[in-house]
Amino acid sequence: MSRKGLFAGVFLALCLFVGLSSMYDAYLNVKYPVVAAAEENPIARWILEAHADEDDARSVLIGAKVVGTLLVVGILATLFAVRRTRDMAWTAAASLCVVQVGVLLYMTEGFRYG
């Protein structure tokens, strides 16, 4: 495999990790529904409050998370496709993965001991 192909594969793996961790977050939102008062994410709390914590609020919340994830992964792919912004794409993807690992650890530890 060429060096260029290896870099593209690693970048794809980073993007897949971002997408899969977001899917896991959506799964946890379905399995363990939360009320607005217990939600720690201010945007998610706002969505839940705007829909009065009804069942459709979770659908809107998960839909917003999916759209946000698709936008982020699409922007990362676009940055990576343009040679002069490729370094920016690497920085953003690596930073997102570090944040996602932290969020995943926080979410799973919270469910284990909560």
N, C-alpha and C positions, 0 to 999 in steps of 0.2 A: 504494500500500500504506500502510496506517495505521501510525502509530508503534508501536502495540501489536503489530500483526502482524509488523513488522520485528524488534522485540525477541524475539518468540517464535521467529522464523526463525533469528536469530543464536543463541539459546539451543539450539535444535534442532541447529544445526550444531556447537556445542560438544559436545553429547551424542553426536552421530554420530562426531565425531573421537575421543572417548574410546572408544567401542565399536569403531571401525575400527582404532585403534591396538592395542587389546587382541586383536583378531582377527589382526593382523599378528604380534603376539607369539606367539600360539598357532601360527601358520604356521611361524615360525622354530623353535619347539620341536619341531615335527614334522620339518622339513627338517634341522635340526642338533640331534639328540638329545644331551643332556648327561648326564653322570653326576653323582651327588650331590656328589662331591668338587669338581667344577668349577662347580657352581651357586652363584651369588652371592646369590640371594634366599633368606633363611633359611627362609621358609615353604615355598617350592618344594623346598629342600634337605631339609627335614623330611619332606615327602611322598615324595620319591624314596628317602630312607633307610628310611622306614616300609614301603615296598614293595620293598625290597632291589634297587633299580635294575632291576627287571624291566620287560618291555614294558608291563604294565598300569599301571606307575607313571606313565608319560607320559600315559596316558588319564585317570587320576585327576587328575593335575596340570592338564591342559587342561580337564577338567570343572570343577575348582575355580576356574580362572581365568574360565571362562564364567559360572558361577554368581555369582562375585564381581562381574563386570562388569555382569551383569543387575541385581544388587542395587543397585549404585552408580547406574546409569542410572535405575533405578526410583525410588530415593530422590531423585535430582536432579529428576526429573519431578514427584514429589509435592511437593517443596519449592517448585518453580516454580508449581505449580497453586494453592497457598495464597498469597493476596496478602501476608500479613504475613511470610512466610518467603521471599519472592521475592529479596530482597537476599542472603540467605544462599545461595540456590541459585546466583545469579550468581557470588558469591565462590568457592563450592565448585567450580563448573564451570570457571571461569577458572583456578583453582589446579590442578585436575586436568589441564587441558590443558597448562599450563606443565610440570608434572611429566612428563606423557606425552611431550612433545617431548624433554625431557632423556633419558628412558629410551630413546626411539626412536633418538636420536642415539648414545647409548652402545651400544645393541645393534648398530646397523648398522656403526658404526665398529669395534666389536670383531670383527664377522664379516669385515669387509674386511681388517683387518690381523692377524687371529688365525690 
